[in-house]
Structure formats: C-alpha cells, structure tokens
Amino acid sequence: MKALRTTEQEAAEDIFFGQLVIVYARWFVVVAMTILVLWSSDSINQMVLGIAFVVPLIALNFFVHGRYLMEKPANRLLLILLSIIDALVISLIIAFWPGSKGLFSQFYIFYFPIVLAFAFVFSGRLSTVYTLFTLGLYTVTCFFFSPEFLQDMVEVERLVIRLITLAAMGMIGVYYYRIQRRRRRQIFTEDLSVADLAEV
C-alpha cells in the first residue's frame, strides 16, 4: 500500500504551485500602483518619487517570476520575506506619498491583494500572523503620519472598518486554503484506493 503524503510534503506543494498566485498578485499591485502614481502626480518630481517606490516591487517580482519560469522556484522563507517587503513598501507609500498620508491615503487598498494571495499559499497560522502584521503596520502608519484623525470619531470608525475588512480578506483566504487542502487530500486518498484495488 502506498503511503499518504506528510504535512511537510503538502506544504511544499502549496509553496511550489501557489507562489504563482503571489507573483500575479504582486504584478497586479505593481500595474495598479503605477497607474495611480501616474494619474495622481502633479509634477515630474512627484512622479519620479512614486515610481521609485514601485521599482523595488518590480525588481523583486521579476526575480521571483523569472526563477519560477526557469523551474527554480522561490522557497518558503524567500516568499515570506518578499511578502513582508510588499507590506512595508505599501506602508512607505501611504506614509510619504505627497498629498494625502496615513489614514487619508487611498493606497491602503493595495494591502488587500497581498494579504489574500499570502493566505492562498501558506498555512492558516502563518497567514493569520501575516494578516495581523499587515493590520499592525497600517495602524501604526496611520497613527504616526495622520494623528489628527484621532480627533474625529468618524475617521476612527473608518480606520476600524478598514482593519475589519482587511482581516476578513485574510480569513477568507485561510478558509479557501483549508477547503482546497481538504479536497486535494480526498482526491489523493481516492487515487490511492483505486491503485490498491488495481494491484489486488
């Protein structure tokens, strides 16, 4: 009788096949962010500053995507580090982009695809940690770069709603991950059963 896959083997498969989700999510963020930067820039200097924030994401994603296409995919640690860098770059844009900063910046929407993509690929526990990290990063950015929002309860409520929505996005990804993992286990078990019957 053939042995079932271990949890470590399943996790390795998730990383190998799932990292393409993170790559495409990052490309989506890069393209959307570039469009937003070009659209909202009032001067050449502002445009250059905005693109300077996007260039690291382009370089990192090109590296990971290239390795995947050459059948040398990134490992678990590298994907986690890149996802952390994604969240940090988005936070820097929220903090330093000329005009609206902190809570008043619309660039917070770019947290959503990276949190969802991370949850599609990694285990529930790790995805929860990453989601909480992103929530904390956004909250700290808002407190430091737009503290005036604390004087208006409507703005405080807006921050809470955004945090709840972002947390829900992470939890949806975790739920989907569990459903897919359960389905793959059932399919693998059924294949093993058929193979065992054929050998009899």
VENQUI-V727253 format. One line per field, one symbol per residue. psi: psi as a letter, one per 40 degrees, with the letter a starting at -180 (. if undefined). Layout:
# VENQUI-V727253
psi=???
This chain:
# VENQUI-V727253
psi=hiiiiidddddddddddedddddddddddddddddddddeheiddddddddddddddddddddddddddefgiiiddddddddddddddddddddehibhibdeheeddedddddddddddiidddddddddddddddddddddefeedeehddddddddddddddddddddddddddddddddddddddddddddddd.
